[in-house]
Amino acid sequence: MPVHEHRTEAAIAARGLTNYWGYSTLGFFAPHGGYSAAGTRGGQVAEFRSMVRALHDAGLEVILDVVYNHTCEGGPDVPPLCFRGIDNPSWYWLADDDASRYFDTTGCGNTLDPESPVVQRMVLDSLRYWVTEMGVDGFRFDLAVTLGRRRTGFDPHAPMLAAMAADPVLQGTKLIAEPWDLGLGGYQVGQFPPPFADHNGVFRDEVRELWCGRGTIGMLAGRLSGGEDRYGPSGRGPAGAVNLVTAHDGFTLADLVAYDHKHNEANLEGNMDGESHNRSWNSGVEGPTDDPAILELRDRRARGLLATLFASIGVPMMVGGDERRRTQGGNNNAYCQDNAVSWMDWRLDERDAAFLAFTRRLIALRAEEPLLRRTEFLRPRDVVWLGPDGAPMNGDGWNDPGRRALGMLLKGRGVRPARSDLLVLVNVGPADTPFTLPDATFTELLDTARPDGVPVSTGPVGGVLELSAWSVRVLRRRRAPARRAAA
């Protein structure tokens, strides 16, 4: 999340709270002094550079969440802090009918004007600074639709976005858009041009629906296969889709499967903020419980959600803490909670440790399997979709809500290095389902019905496999060596 120098808004401070997330920027060229061990007199710059070098040495890239759509100055009734006092009309998008008010697509009281040359220069200079001086590898743009807005609406080739794409300093960096804002026509998933990737909100919403027991396996196939319906027209391929099931602004994974309603009372906004609702998970009890059956159901669905994410074509994104079942007690908008609600508890109980082991296994599996990291969308020659009877899926079954199990057989031909074929089996229903495997010998790699994901069988499997309720299984099929033609 943001590291730019920021301030807590007056309304939040008046409630005795703080802007813990930092989406309220004051200085676009400075690391936030409050994050520095050296204080606020410049030591944070050296510390940030040192951090980036250490992460690079460990093989990790650094991508900053940046907020160029609004500033911490709030609405026009709040005293100016910076840009408003310098040249208000050059920096902010003013309302057409009242130049003393702001046109607000951000929900934060003001909107920086993306068509202003002054704003465009500042944003490009800031991005270049963080790449050249601080060494970061890319950016995630908060409410990126605002950056592509013109007076006539969103334009994927608007000047601000075009300047970022063409800038020589930014070539080779990762540019990721949050493809929505709060303005008219603000939902633009899949509409950003290369080289931008964007958060796949369709994946998030439909995969959650499936793991609640709704939706169809046609939806499941569309998400597993990379979302060509959304990302094909832009020419970006599967890498254009950053798939997710949770993000910082929403329920954690553990809370997603444990709560049907948000519990944001501690934000002192009458529980009116945050996501308006959650899908019903029908877990029987909301929140903490000692019932082992309910706990296992929650954990199994959480493992299934995460496995669906990592088995899907596209770029998976998970939230730090989800790997250890971090909870916010049902708060799905903990932006102002600088306390145990938001903090990471590094202690692990038995369930946490098992979930961490499961997540590590899942990440290792994706790293080892090039078929899950395809850079092109699936074609008929690349995949066979299977029903529980082992036969290829037909047109009648895709939209049948009673069908809850699906197999995706990814073929290894044409992918390098081609180790094998890969079979992903998904059961998004409450009943165990016998699944007939193709006529071949498989090795099991993952079973989400097990707390740590380790399959019971380590030997070859074939025939009919019992696919547990609410589970994902991944199996590998070795290809026979090609026969040489007789001389």
Secondary structure, 3 states (H helix, E strand, C coil): CCCEEECCCHHHHHCCCCCCCCCCEEEEEEECHHHCCCCCCCHHHHHHHHHHHHHHHCCCCCEEEECCCCCCCCCCCCCCCCHHHHHHHHHECEECCEEEEECCCCCCCCCECCCCHHHHHHHHHHHHHHHHCCCCCEEEECCHHHHCEECCEECCCCHHHHHHHHCHHHCCCEEEECCECCCCCCECCCCCCCCEEEEEHHHHHHHHHHHCCCCCHHHHHHHHCCCHHHHCCCCCCHHHEEECCCCCCCCCHHHHCCCCCCCCHHHCCCCCCCCCCCCCCCCCCCCCCCCHHHHHHHHHHHHHHHHHHHCCCCEECCCCCHHHCCCCCCCCCCCCCCCCCCCCCCCCCHHHHHHHHHHHHHHHHHHHCHHHHCCCCCCHHHEEEECCCCCECCCCCCCCCCCCEEEEEECCCCCCCCCEEEEEEEECCCCCEEEECCCCCEEEEEECCCCCCCCCCCCEECCEEEECCCEEEEEEEECCCCCCCCC
